[in-house]
Amino acid sequence: MPRIAGQIDPAKTEAILDAAAEVFGERGLAAPVEEIARRAGVSKQTIYNRYGSKAELMRAIVERRVDEITAPLLIPGAEERPEETLAAFGRAMIEAVLKPRGVAMLRMTVQSAVELPDLARAFHESGPATSRRRLARFLALEAEAGRLAIDDPDQAADFFASMVIGARQLAGLLGVAQPLSEPEIDAIAAEAARRLMRAYAP
């Protein structure tokens, strides 16, 4: 099917977001858009036409990551398998947040927050805040169905995220974290899910 005039090829959109995440992670939020365009194989104007500003480009990068993290919550029937769903969410969170690219993105955002507060706000609102809200909505549905006894879904979502990434994220920011193997990732996510289910058992 031909694209409507003005639309960007989805493959180019992915290339832009991949290149931007890479460049921002390496050089910070002050990195030139020209470098992102070069790595993505598009023009600088294409990026500005699509996103308008670095803040919107950052927002798009983080929104894509949040969609990946929260995808397990949206699988049909996920609400009927809360422990399995939470473990999958936890694994996705670790993959996105604790792997080198995720750590690099967070580090550069923290470093640039004072000078570029709009970009920092875009990162926080589109990233951590949105993923926690989606998890809280899932937990609220579980409470309504009687599968969990949760009075404060937002707090429960924070507790779960802290169990999954906790001090590991700080270690990553400080550059002292040990890489996690796939079995270790699975074990952490499964244990966090098990503990939450036990803590909020009806």
C-alpha positions as CSV (number, residue, x, y, z in Angstrom):
1,M,0.0,0.0,0.0
2,P,1.5,3.4,-1.0
3,R,2.2,5.9,1.8
4,I,0.1,9.0,2.1
5,A,2.1,12.1,1.2
6,G,4.0,13.4,4.2
7,Q,4.1,10.0,6.0
8,I,7.4,8.5,6.9
9,D,8.3,4.9,6.1
10,P,8.0,3.0,9.4
11,A,11.4,1.5,8.8
12,K,12.9,5.0,8.7
13,T,11.0,5.9,11.9
14,E,12.7,3.0,13.6
15,A,16.0,3.9,12.2
16,I,15.7,7.5,13.5
17,L,14.7,6.3,17.0
18,D,17.5,3.7,17.1
19,A,20.1,6.3,15.9
20,A,18.8,8.9,18.3
21,A,19.0,6.6,21.3
22,E,22.5,5.5,20.3
23,V,23.7,9.1,19.8
24,F,22.1,10.5,22.9
25,G,23.5,7.7,24.9
26,E,27.0,8.3,23.6
27,R,27.1,12.1,23.5
28,G,24.3,13.4,25.7
29,L,21.2,15.5,24.9
30,A,23.3,18.2,23.3
31,A,24.3,15.8,20.5
32,P,23.8,17.3,17.1
33,V,20.8,16.2,15.1
34,E,23.0,16.0,12.1
35,E,24.8,13.0,13.6
36,I,21.4,11.3,14.3
37,A,20.4,11.9,10.7
38,R,23.7,10.6,9.4
39,R,23.4,7.3,11.3
40,A,19.7,6.9,10.4
41,G,20.3,7.5,6.8
42,V,17.9,10.4,6.6
43,S,18.1,14.2,6.3
44,K,18.1,16.5,9.3
45,Q,15.0,18.1,7.9
46,T,13.2,14.8,7.9
47,I,13.8,14.4,11.6
48,Y,12.6,17.9,12.4
49,N,9.5,17.4,10.1
50,R,8.7,14.2,12.0
51,Y,9.4,15.3,15.6
52,G,9.8,19.1,15.7
53,S,12.3,19.2,18.5
54,K,14.8,17.2,20.5
55,A,12.2,17.0,23.4
56,E,9.7,15.3,21.1
57,L,12.3,13.0,19.7
58,M,13.3,12.0,23.2
59,R,9.6,11.5,24.0
60,A,9.2,9.2,21.0
61,I,12.3,7.1,22.0
62,V,11.0,6.7,25.6
63,E,7.4,6.0,24.5
64,R,8.6,3.2,22.3
65,R,10.6,1.7,25.2
66,V,7.6,2.0,27.5
67,D,5.4,0.3,24.9
68,E,7.9,-2.6,24.9
69,I,8.0,-2.8,28.7
70,T,4.3,-2.7,29.2
71,A,3.4,-5.0,26.3
72,P,2.9,-8.0,28.6
73,L,0.1,-6.2,30.4
74,L,-1.9,-5.9,27.2
75,I,-1.7,-9.5,26.0
76,P,-5.2,-11.0,25.8
77,G,-5.9,-12.9,29.0
78,A,-3.0,-11.3,30.9
79,E,-5.2,-10.2,33.7
80,E,-6.2,-13.8,34.4
81,R,-2.5,-14.8,34.9
82,P,-1.3,-11.9,37.1
83,E,1.9,-13.6,38.5
84,E,3.0,-14.7,35.0
85,T,2.1,-11.3,33.6
86,L,4.0,-9.4,36.3
87,A,7.1,-11.6,35.8
88,A,7.0,-10.9,32.0
89,F,6.6,-7.1,32.8
90,G,9.6,-7.4,35.2
91,R,11.8,-9.1,32.6
92,A,10.9,-6.4,30.0
93,M,11.7,-3.7,32.5
94,I,15.1,-5.2,33.3
95,E,15.9,-5.6,29.6
96,A,15.0,-2.0,28.8
97,V,16.3,-0.2,31.9
98,L,19.3,-2.2,33.1
99,K,21.0,-3.1,29.8
100,P,23.8,-0.7,28.6
101,R,21.6,1.4,26.3
102,G,18.9,2.0,28.9
103,V,21.6,2.9,31.5
104,A,23.3,5.3,29.1
105,M,20.0,7.1,28.3
106,L,19.2,7.6,31.9
107,R,22.7,8.7,32.8
108,M,22.8,11.3,30.1
109,T,19.3,12.6,31.1
110,V,20.4,13.0,34.7
111,Q,23.6,14.8,33.6
112,S,21.7,17.1,31.3
113,A,18.6,17.7,33.6
114,V,19.7,21.1,35.0
115,E,20.6,22.6,31.6
116,L,17.9,20.9,29.6
117,P,14.9,20.5,32.0
118,D,12.3,20.2,29.1
119,L,14.1,17.1,27.9
120,A,14.4,15.7,31.4
121,R,10.7,16.2,31.9
122,A,9.9,14.6,28.6
123,F,12.0,11.6,29.6
124,H,10.4,11.2,33.0
125,E,6.8,11.7,31.9
126,S,7.0,9.5,28.8
127,G,9.1,6.9,30.6
128,P,9.0,6.0,34.3
129,A,5.8,7.9,35.1
130,T,3.9,6.3,32.2
131,S,5.1,2.7,32.8
132,R,4.1,3.0,36.5
133,R,0.7,4.3,35.6
134,R,0.1,1.4,33.2
135,L,1.2,-1.1,35.8
136,A,-1.0,0.6,38.5
137,R,-4.0,0.3,36.1
138,F,-3.3,-3.4,35.7
139,L,-3.0,-3.9,39.5
140,A,-6.2,-2.0,40.0
141,L,-8.0,-4.3,37.6
142,E,-6.6,-7.3,39.5
143,A,-8.0,-5.8,42.7
144,E,-11.4,-5.2,41.2
145,A,-11.5,-8.8,40.1
146,G,-10.6,-10.0,43.6
147,R,-7.3,-11.6,42.6
148,L,-5.3,-9.1,44.7
149,A,-6.1,-7.0,47.7
150,I,-4.6,-3.6,46.8
151,D,-5.8,-0.3,48.3
152,D,-3.2,1.9,46.6
153,P,-2.3,0.6,43.1
154,D,0.2,3.4,42.5
155,Q,2.1,2.5,45.6
156,A,2.0,-1.2,44.7
157,A,3.4,-0.4,41.3
158,D,6.3,1.5,42.8
159,F,7.0,-1.3,45.2
160,F,7.1,-3.8,42.3
161,A,9.4,-1.7,40.2
162,S,11.7,-1.2,43.1
163,M,12.0,-4.9,43.7
164,V,12.8,-5.4,40.0
165,I,15.4,-2.7,39.4
166,G,16.1,-1.2,42.8
167,A,19.7,-0.7,43.6
168,R,20.7,-2.3,40.3
169,Q,19.8,0.8,38.5
170,L,22.0,3.0,40.7
171,A,24.9,0.5,40.3
172,G,24.4,0.8,36.5
173,L,24.5,4.6,36.7
174,L,27.7,4.5,38.7
175,G,29.2,2.0,36.2
176,V,29.8,-0.7,38.8
177,A,26.9,-3.1,37.9
178,Q,27.6,-6.7,37.0
179,P,25.9,-7.9,33.8
180,L,22.9,-10.1,34.4
181,S,22.5,-13.4,32.6
182,E,19.2,-14.4,31.1
183,P,18.6,-16.9,33.9
184,E,19.3,-14.2,36.5
185,I,16.9,-11.8,34.8
186,D,14.2,-14.5,34.8
187,A,14.8,-15.3,38.5
188,I,14.7,-11.7,39.6
189,A,11.4,-11.0,37.7
190,A,9.8,-14.2,38.8
191,E,10.7,-13.6,42.5
192,A,9.4,-10.0,42.4
193,A,6.1,-11.2,40.9
194,R,5.8,-14.0,43.5
195,R,6.5,-11.6,46.4
196,L,4.0,-9.1,45.2
197,M,1.3,-11.7,44.8
198,R,2.0,-13.0,48.3
199,A,2.1,-9.4,49.8
200,Y,-1.3,-8.5,48.3
201,A,-3.0,-11.9,48.5
202,P,-6.8,-11.4,49.0
